[in-house]
Amino acid sequence: MGRLVASIDTFFDCLRSADMDNFTYDWKGIVEDCVGSQHAGSLDSDTSSFALGVSGSMELLCDAFLNLEVKAGVISAQLSEKLVTESCENQLHRHSSAPTPSRSPSPSRATRSPSPSSQL
């Protein structure tokens, strides 16, 4: 039963480090030992029940973390899409609200004397 309890700690340790190899290795060993003991008739009913309970709990934990990973991926994709959309909208807004250059008279026309024909 000690290995079964330790497997829960190993699961969380490996999950935290994002490397599930040690857990997978340990869990396969536990399964092989439990199945082998069951076939040999040496697995008592308390240990068998406890192993089934831990196995069910592990299944629930794995499903929960997989669902979280999927949801995190969906949220990340939505956030990325929103960021791109808002960035494009901001660029369009900046370009459309930029002041348009106004035409002012050229300096030569503004300071030039009126032509003789315009004084008639």
Secondary structure by P-SEA (a helix, b strand, c coil): caaaaaaaaaaaaaaaaccaaaaaaaaaaaaaaaaaaaaaccccaaaaaaaaaaaaaaaaaaaaaaaaaaaaaaaaaaaaaaaaaaaaaaaaaaaaaccccccccccccccccccccccc
